[in-house]
């Protein structure tokens, strides 16, 4: 799935070996890391992102991976590729281009005069428009309120709550990738610290 509005996406794929897949570490958050001392080749996207393991599906022979990625400025006009790299000689052993135009485009919203871009998988915020300089501080509280009154609490620094999969800053723009698919058509409000932004659908 790729969202052209926020230039973010997620890719679900498997790494298989009939003799068993090994040579990886799992952080407490579920983030996946391949260890160079124990695995000779590993998959990698050429766009910035982070890999998570799907523990519910993973077996000894098949590793299920969900990778959250972004077309950030540092990749320029490169096409999205999944690549196979070698730890032994630090060379790419194979690659396959992925067509983002056919990856499934979720419909997004442009809010607050273009200062918030919202899709079911990510949100991009021009922090300067809301009086925040991301070089000095970040939003401590980010939440979605649904029309039925329920809430998706993305971040609450005071309570040490963080419900996102990937976030990054470019200039004074903050992009947050969610840890779930959000029904943006059912949202009524976005809360950024003490700011409440109406989502008028």
Kinemage of the C-alpha trace (Angstrom):
@kinemage 1
@onewidth
@group {chain A} dominant
@subgroup {mainchain}
@vectorlist {calphas} color= white
{ca unk a 1} P 0.000 0.000 0.000
{ca unk a 2} L 1.303 3.448 -0.914
{ca unk a 3} L -0.146 6.848 -0.046
{ca unk a 4} L 0.972 9.537 -2.537
{ca unk a 5} L -0.431 12.323 -0.357
{ca unk a 6} L 2.005 11.777 2.534
{ca unk a 7} L 4.483 9.782 0.387
{ca unk a 8} L 4.415 6.894 2.843
{ca unk a 9} L 3.504 3.254 2.523
{ca unk a 10} L 3.690 -0.219 3.959
{ca unk a 11} L 4.843 -3.470 2.419
{ca unk a 12} L 4.069 -6.959 3.708
{ca unk a 13} L 6.320 -9.781 2.561
{ca unk a 14} L 8.007 -13.002 3.650
{ca unk a 15} L 11.570 -14.272 3.959
{ca unk a 16} L 11.666 -18.054 3.606
{ca unk a 17} L 14.232 -20.816 4.104
{ca unk a 18} L 13.211 -24.512 4.247
{ca unk a 19} L 16.131 -25.105 6.636
{ca unk a 20} L 14.987 -22.318 8.941
{ca unk a 21} L 15.278 -18.539 9.071
{ca unk a 22} L 17.691 -17.174 11.657
{ca unk a 23} L 20.106 -14.305 12.196
{ca unk a 24} L 17.631 -11.663 13.329
{ca unk a 25} L 16.798 -9.839 16.546
{ca unk a 26} L 13.425 -8.542 17.713
{ca unk a 27} L 13.184 -5.438 19.857
{ca unk a 28} L 10.495 -5.139 22.531
{ca unk a 29} L 8.432 -2.954 20.186
{ca unk a 30} L 8.523 -5.645 17.491
{ca unk a 31} L 11.130 -3.882 15.355
{ca unk a 32} L 13.208 -6.331 13.359
{ca unk a 33} L 16.994 -6.171 13.001
{ca unk a 34} L 19.196 -8.507 10.979
{ca unk a 35} L 22.505 -9.336 12.674
{ca unk a 36} L 25.544 -9.156 10.347
{ca unk a 37} L 27.424 -11.749 12.390
{ca unk a 38} L 24.734 -14.416 12.013
{ca unk a 39} L 23.087 -13.938 8.614
{ca unk a 40} L 24.737 -13.615 5.218
{ca unk a 41} L 21.952 -11.902 3.239
{ca unk a 42} L 18.990 -9.783 4.281
{ca unk a 43} L 16.061 -7.899 2.644
{ca unk a 44} L 15.987 -4.106 2.577
{ca unk a 45} L 13.925 -1.334 0.950
{ca unk a 46} L 15.882 1.509 -0.669
{ca unk a 47} L 13.511 4.087 0.858
{ca unk a 48} L 13.776 5.076 4.527
{ca unk a 49} L 11.686 3.056 6.919
{ca unk a 50} L 11.526 0.420 9.616
{ca unk a 51} L 10.824 -3.326 9.603
{ca unk a 52} L 8.467 -5.078 12.006
{ca unk a 53} L 7.949 -8.804 12.479
{ca unk a 54} L 4.487 -10.362 12.406
{ca unk a 55} L 4.883 -12.801 15.280
{ca unk a 56} L 1.391 -14.231 14.808
{ca unk a 57} L 2.278 -15.509 11.325
{ca unk a 58} L 6.033 -16.150 11.566
{ca unk a 59} L 7.265 -19.748 11.725
{ca unk a 60} L 10.730 -21.296 11.942
{ca unk a 61} L 10.893 -21.469 8.128
{ca unk a 62} L 9.033 -18.274 7.173
{ca unk a 63} L 9.563 -14.773 8.494
{ca unk a 64} L 6.611 -12.419 7.949
{ca unk a 65} L 7.732 -8.800 7.696
{ca unk a 66} L 5.767 -5.554 7.560
{ca unk a 67} L 7.907 -2.621 6.474
{ca unk a 68} L 6.800 0.982 6.915
{ca unk a 69} L 8.530 3.262 4.438
{ca unk a 70} L 8.650 6.837 3.193
{ca unk a 71} L 9.771 8.607 0.046
{ca unk a 72} L 11.782 11.150 1.996
{ca unk a 73} L 13.893 13.826 0.338
{ca unk a 74} L 17.106 11.847 0.540
{ca unk a 75} L 15.982 9.256 -2.032
{ca unk a 76} L 15.273 11.833 -4.737
{ca unk a 77} L 13.594 10.263 -7.725
{ca unk a 78} L 14.672 6.667 -7.046
{ca unk a 79} L 12.050 4.017 -7.757
{ca unk a 80} L 10.994 1.936 -4.777
{ca unk a 81} L 12.908 -1.342 -4.700
{ca unk a 82} L 13.132 -4.320 -2.413
{ca unk a 83} L 16.745 -5.386 -2.363
{ca unk a 84} L 18.745 -8.366 -1.125
{ca unk a 85} L 22.055 -7.356 0.437
{ca unk a 86} L 25.039 -9.378 1.542
{ca unk a 87} L 26.662 -8.836 4.927
{ca unk a 88} L 29.757 -10.661 3.694
{ca unk a 89} L 30.847 -8.131 1.057
{ca unk a 90} L 28.247 -5.330 1.536
{ca unk a 91} L 26.989 -5.756 -2.019
{ca unk a 92} L 23.457 -5.962 -3.407
{ca unk a 93} L 22.770 -9.464 -4.713
{ca unk a 94} L 19.366 -8.825 -6.237
{ca unk a 95} L 16.501 -6.358 -6.451
{ca unk a 96} L 12.946 -5.963 -7.662
{ca unk a 97} L 11.225 -2.667 -8.457
{ca unk a 98} L 7.852 -2.000 -6.882
{ca unk a 99} L 5.244 0.033 -8.732
{ca unk a 100} L 3.850 2.502 -6.217
{ca unk a 101} L 1.225 3.710 -8.697
{ca unk a 102} L -0.420 0.276 -8.483
{ca unk a 103} L 0.241 -0.388 -4.812
{ca unk a 104} L -3.224 0.602 -3.644
{ca unk a 105} L -3.790 4.281 -2.931
{ca unk a 106} L -5.855 5.144 0.159
{ca unk a 107} L -7.949 8.294 -0.134
{ca unk a 108} L -6.651 11.106 2.051
{ca unk a 109} L -7.728 14.521 3.341
{ca unk a 110} L -6.020 17.919 3.060
{ca unk a 111} L -6.839 19.910 6.201
{ca unk a 112} L -6.023 23.284 7.783
{ca unk a 113} L -5.227 25.017 4.490
{ca unk a 114} L -2.859 22.243 3.463
{ca unk a 115} L -0.924 22.177 6.734
{ca unk a 116} L -2.184 18.699 7.671
{ca unk a 117} L -2.173 15.815 5.194
{ca unk a 118} L -4.104 12.826 6.478
{ca unk a 119} L -4.491 9.308 5.121
{ca unk a 120} L -5.499 5.960 6.655
{ca unk a 121} L -1.826 5.085 7.252
{ca unk a 122} L -0.086 8.391 8.031
{ca unk a 123} L -0.370 12.068 8.883
{ca unk a 124} L 1.971 14.889 7.880
{ca unk a 125} L 1.938 18.144 9.864
{ca unk a 126} L 3.472 21.505 8.984
{ca unk a 127} L 4.319 22.314 12.592
{ca unk a 128} L 5.237 25.946 11.885
{ca unk a 129} L 1.630 26.669 10.947
{ca unk a 130} L 0.633 25.735 14.500
{ca unk a 131} L 3.377 27.703 16.219
{ca unk a 132} L 5.711 24.788 16.855
{ca unk a 133} L 9.389 24.655 15.898
{ca unk a 134} L 10.319 20.981 15.700
{ca unk a 135} L 13.980 21.845 16.188
{ca unk a 136} L 13.160 23.022 19.713
{ca unk a 137} L 10.238 20.831 20.740
{ca unk a 138} L 7.701 18.333 19.443
{ca unk a 139} L 4.025 17.720 20.042
{ca unk a 140} L 3.656 16.001 23.413
{ca unk a 141} L 0.062 14.894 22.838
{ca unk a 142} L -1.422 13.649 19.557
{ca unk a 143} L -4.835 12.046 19.381
{ca unk a 144} L -7.673 11.231 16.982
{ca unk a 145} L -11.248 11.539 18.224
{ca unk a 146} L -13.911 9.625 16.333
{ca unk a 147} L -17.480 10.739 15.750
{ca unk a 148} L -18.729 8.122 18.233
{ca unk a 149} L -16.519 9.602 20.982
{ca unk a 150} L -13.866 6.893 20.936
{ca unk a 151} L -10.198 7.833 20.686
{ca unk a 152} L -6.992 6.678 19.051
{ca unk a 153} L -4.280 8.051 21.341
{ca unk a 154} L -1.159 8.240 19.199
{ca unk a 155} L 1.164 9.962 21.643
{ca unk a 156} L 1.060 11.111 25.256
{ca unk a 157} L 4.549 11.952 26.450
{ca unk a 158} L 3.430 12.559 30.039
{ca unk a 159} L 2.007 9.032 30.249
{ca unk a 160} L 4.816 7.437 28.182
{ca unk a 161} L 2.298 6.293 25.553
{ca unk a 162} L 3.372 5.910 21.931
{ca unk a 163} L 1.098 4.214 19.403
{ca unk a 164} L 2.896 4.778 16.112
{ca unk a 165} L 5.105 2.648 13.913
{ca unk a 166} L 7.377 5.237 12.359
{ca unk a 167} L 7.860 8.992 12.606
{ca unk a 168} L 10.338 11.389 11.072
{ca unk a 169} L 11.029 15.099 10.666
{ca unk a 170} L 11.994 16.936 7.472
{ca unk a 171} L 12.501 20.641 7.968
{ca unk a 172} L 9.563 21.623 10.132
{ca unk a 173} L 7.261 18.886 8.831
{ca unk a 174} L 6.429 15.938 11.078
{ca unk a 175} L 5.179 12.696 9.542
{ca unk a 176} L 3.624 10.011 11.739
{ca unk a 177} L 2.839 6.509 10.477
{ca unk a 178} L 0.101 4.801 12.470
{ca unk a 179} L 0.201 1.338 14.051
{ca unk a 180} L -3.185 0.580 12.553
{ca unk a 181} L -5.336 1.450 9.534
{ca unk a 182} L -7.387 4.497 10.499
{ca unk a 183} L -10.936 5.041 9.243
{ca unk a 184} L -10.431 8.728 8.537
{ca unk a 185} L -14.024 9.088 7.355
{ca unk a 186} L -15.153 8.459 10.946
{ca unk a 187} L -12.857 11.042 12.539
{ca unk a 188} L -14.263 14.233 14.026
{ca unk a 189} L -11.164 15.862 15.543
{ca unk a 190} L -7.378 15.833 15.593
{ca unk a 191} L -5.808 16.969 18.863
{ca unk a 192} L -2.252 18.383 18.873
{ca unk a 193} L -1.374 19.407 22.437
{ca unk a 194} L -3.967 22.118 23.194
{ca unk a 195} L -5.015 22.540 19.563
{ca unk a 196} L -8.197 20.887 18.277
{ca unk a 197} L -8.560 20.592 14.508
{ca unk a 198} L -11.939 19.672 13.106
{ca unk a 199} L -12.068 16.960 10.448
{ca unk a 200} L -14.981 17.985 8.284
{ca unk a 201} L -15.870 15.149 5.885
